[in-house]
Amino acid sequence: MEKRTELEKMIVELKLAKRELVLLGKNTNIVDEKIKNIEKRLASENVMEVR
């Protein structure tokens, strides 16, 4: 459960960073990739918890 919370926290922090980049008119591809990768890890954690 603690790992899931940490991953969710990372996603929130990255989304806030992405918001700042968008407001500055900067490219968000790197942040988008990081968010996607963490969401995949979070999904795999959910699968492990169900088992």
N, C-alpha and C positions, 0 to 999 in steps of 0.2 A: 504494500500500500504506500509506503514511504517513497519508493522509486516512482510510482505513478504520480504522486504529488509533485515530486521534483520535475518530472517531465512536463506536467501541466504548467508549472511555474515557468519553465524555460520557454514554452510556447507563448505564454502571456508576455514575457519580456521581449521575445522576438517580434511579436505583433506590435508592441509599443515602439520598438526600434524601426519597424517597417513604416509605421505611421509617420514617424519623424522624417524618414527618407522620402516618403510620398509628399509630405508638406514642403520639403526642400527641392522637390522635382528630381530626385536621384533615382538610380536604377535599384530595384528591389529583388532582382533575380537571386542573388546569393541568400538573402534572408528567406525568400520563398522556398528555396531548396532546403534550407535548414529546418524550417517549419514542417515541410513535407516529410523529411526524414524522421523528425521527432514524433510526428503523428503516426508514422508507420511503427516506430518503436513502442509507442503508447498502445496502438492496436494489438501488437504482439503481446504486450504485457497483459492486456485484457483477456486474450485467448488463454494465456498461462493461468490466470486467476480462475477462469471458469473450470479448467480441468481439475 
